[in-house]
């Protein structure tokens, strides 16, 4: 057996070198062609993340996502057990899990407006206009009257993280809890110099009810910001 034959047998006998070749007495290792790199995955958009989260939420009966200057705006039709605050927190968690910091805004409505949809801010204005004119019951929203009602509604919307709060919107249905109640009542006392208890807030239930409580207190001296 020649030296070349011995070399070929030696190469062939080893599993790790069976694919090698012997050319002119020189062992050549086959060239390893690297596998193509996987195509980069496109980062999810805030709208796509929100739409998936809304589809998976059991309390959302229908929804429409619209662009918003502050992030992502959503109009939702909810079941009786769900609140806008709960949906907003769920959307926020989904966005953070996807590495996105967009802030979701949620507006509950009775039914969605007819497409095409504009921006979220335009939809909010459209819903408010339709509700005020009585053209269609697209929302349970009733605008608060000027003065304490409007001030209280603005403060409460800020604590709940909602674009607006109506005069007859129920505090609990909006997602209010005891922590929000304490913070809100502290702000009310600072503004109106009238202490109100958590039980009174839950009993009054709405911005209009709270405004009436304030008006009935002799010490009420509104300092509307």
C-alpha positions in Angstrom: 0.0 0.0 0.0 1.4 3.3 -1.0 1.8 6.2 1.3 -1.0 8.1 -0.5 -3.3 5.1 0.0 -2.4 4.9 3.6 -3.2 8.6 4.1 -6.5 8.2 2.3 -7.5 5.3 4.5 -6.4 7.2 7.6 -8.5 10.1 6.7 -11.5 7.9 5.8 -11.4 5.9 9.0 -12.1 9.0 11.2 -15.6 10.3 11.3 -14.5 13.9 11.7 -12.4 13.7 8.5 -14.4 11.5 6.2 -15.4 14.5 4.1 -11.8 15.6 3.6 -9.9 14.9 0.4 -6.3 14.0 -0.4 -4.8 15.9 -3.4 -1.2 15.3 -4.3 -0.5 13.9 -0.8 -1.9 17.0 0.8 -5.0 16.6 3.0 -7.5 19.3 2.1 -10.4 20.2 4.5 -13.6 21.1 2.7 -14.6 24.7 2.8 -17.4 25.3 5.2 -19.9 27.7 3.8 -21.6 29.7 6.6 -25.3 29.5 6.8 -27.0 32.8 5.8 -27.8 35.0 8.7 -31.5 35.1 9.5 -33.3 38.2 8.3 -33.7 40.8 11.0 -37.2 40.7 12.6 -39.0 44.0 12.2 -39.7 45.7 15.5 -43.4 45.6 16.5 -45.2 48.9 16.1 -47.3 50.3 19.1 -50.4 50.0 17.0 -49.7 46.3 16.3 -49.0 45.6 20.0 -52.1 47.3 21.1 -54.3 45.6 18.6 -53.0 42.2 19.7 -53.6 43.0 23.4 -57.1 44.3 22.7 -58.0 41.1 20.8 -56.8 39.0 23.7 -58.6 41.0 26.4 -61.8 39.2 27.5 -63.6 42.4 28.5 -63.2 44.3 25.2 -66.2 43.6 23.0 -65.1 45.9 20.2 -62.3 48.4 19.7 -60.7 50.9 17.3 -57.1 52.1 17.4 -56.2 55.5 16.2 -53.0 57.5 16.2 -52.5 60.0 19.0 -50.1 62.8 19.6 -49.1 61.3 22.9 -49.0 57.7 21.9 -51.8 55.3 20.9 -55.5 56.1 21.3 -58.1 53.5 21.7 -61.9 53.6 21.6 -63.4 50.5 23.3 -66.7 48.9 23.8 -66.5 47.1 27.2 -68.5 44.5 28.9 -70.1 45.4 32.2 -67.3 43.9 34.3 -64.4 45.8 32.7 -63.1 49.4 33.1 -61.2 51.8 30.9 -58.4 52.0 33.5 -58.0 48.2 33.6 -57.7 48.1 29.8 -55.2 51.0 29.8 -53.0 49.3 32.3 -53.1 46.0 30.3 -52.1 47.9 27.2 -49.3 49.7 29.0 -48.0 46.4 30.2 -48.1 44.9 26.7 -46.3 47.9 25.3 -43.5 47.8 27.9 -43.1 44.0 27.4 -42.5 44.8 23.7 -39.9 47.4 24.6 -42.1 50.3 23.7 -42.8 53.3 25.9 -45.9 54.7 24.0 -48.6 55.9 26.3 -52.1 54.4 25.6 -55.2 56.5 26.0 -58.5 54.7 26.3 -62.0 56.1 25.9 -65.0 53.8 26.6 -68.0 54.2 24.2 -71.3 52.5 23.7 -70.5 51.9 20.0 -67.7 52.8 17.7 -67.9 55.7 15.2 -68.3 54.9 11.5 -65.0 54.6 9.6 -62.9 56.1 8.3 -61.3 57.0 11.6 -59.2 60.1 12.2 -56.8 60.8 15.0 -57.7 59.9 18.6 -58.2 63.5 19.5 -60.6 64.0 16.6 -62.5 60.9 17.6 -62.8 62.2 21.2 -64.2 65.5 19.9 -66.6 63.6 17.5 -67.9 61.4 20.4 -68.4 64.4 22.6 -70.2 66.4 19.9 -72.5 63.5 19.0 -73.4 62.9 22.7 -74.0 66.6 23.3 -76.3 67.0 20.2 -78.2 63.8 20.9 -77.7 62.6 17.3 -76.6 59.2 18.5 -75.9 57.4 21.7 -72.2 56.8 21.0 -71.2 57.4 24.6 -72.6 57.7 28.1 -70.6 60.9 28.4 -72.3 64.0 29.7 -70.1 67.1 29.8 -69.6 68.6 33.2 -71.0 72.1 33.8 -68.6 75.0 34.2 -67.1 75.6 37.6 -66.5 72.9 40.2 -67.9 70.1 38.1 -65.5 70.9 35.2 -62.6 71.3 37.7 -63.4 68.1 39.5 -63.8 66.2 36.2 -60.4 67.4 35.0 -58.7 66.5 38.3 -60.2 63.0 38.4 -59.3 62.4 34.7 -55.7 63.2 35.6 -55.6 60.7 38.5 -57.2 58.0 36.4 -55.1 58.7 33.3 -58.2 59.2 31.1 -58.7 61.7 28.4 -61.8 63.0 30.1 -64.4 62.2 32.8 -68.1 63.1 32.4 -70.4 64.5 35.0 -72.3 61.3 35.4 -69.4 58.8 34.9 -69.2 56.5 37.9 -66.0 56.6 39.9 -65.8 52.8 40.3 -66.8 52.0 36.7 -64.0 54.3 35.5 -61.5 52.1 37.4 -61.2 54.2 40.6 -60.0 52.4 43.8 -59.2 53.4 47.3 -55.7 54.6 46.4 -57.0 56.9 43.6 -59.7 58.0 46.0 -57.3 59.1 48.7 -55.1 61.0 46.2 -58.1 62.7 44.5 -59.7 63.7 47.8 -56.5 65.2 49.0 -56.3 67.3 45.9 -60.0 68.3 46.4 -59.4 69.3 50.0 -56.3 71.4 48.9 -58.4 73.2 46.2 -61.7 73.6 48.1 -60.7 73.6 51.8 -63.4 71.0 52.4 -62.5 67.6 53.8 -64.3 64.6 52.2 -64.1 61.0 53.2 -63.5 58.0 51.0 -67.0 56.7 51.9 -68.5 59.9 50.8 -66.7 59.7 47.5 -67.9 56.2 46.8 -71.4 57.1 47.9 -71.6 60.2 45.7 -70.2 58.1 42.9 -69.9 60.8 40.2 -68.4 64.2 39.6 -71.8 65.8 39.8 -72.5 64.1 43.1 -69.1 65.3 44.6 -69.8 68.8 43.4 -73.2 68.8 45.2 -71.5 67.6 48.4 -69.0 70.5 48.2 -71.8 73.0 47.5 -73.7 71.7 50.6 -70.8 72.3 52.9 -70.8 75.8 54.6 -67.0 76.0 54.4 -66.9 75.3 50.7 -64.9 78.1 49.1 -63.8 76.8 45.7 -60.3 77.6 44.7 -60.5 76.3 41.1 -57.1 76.1 39.5 
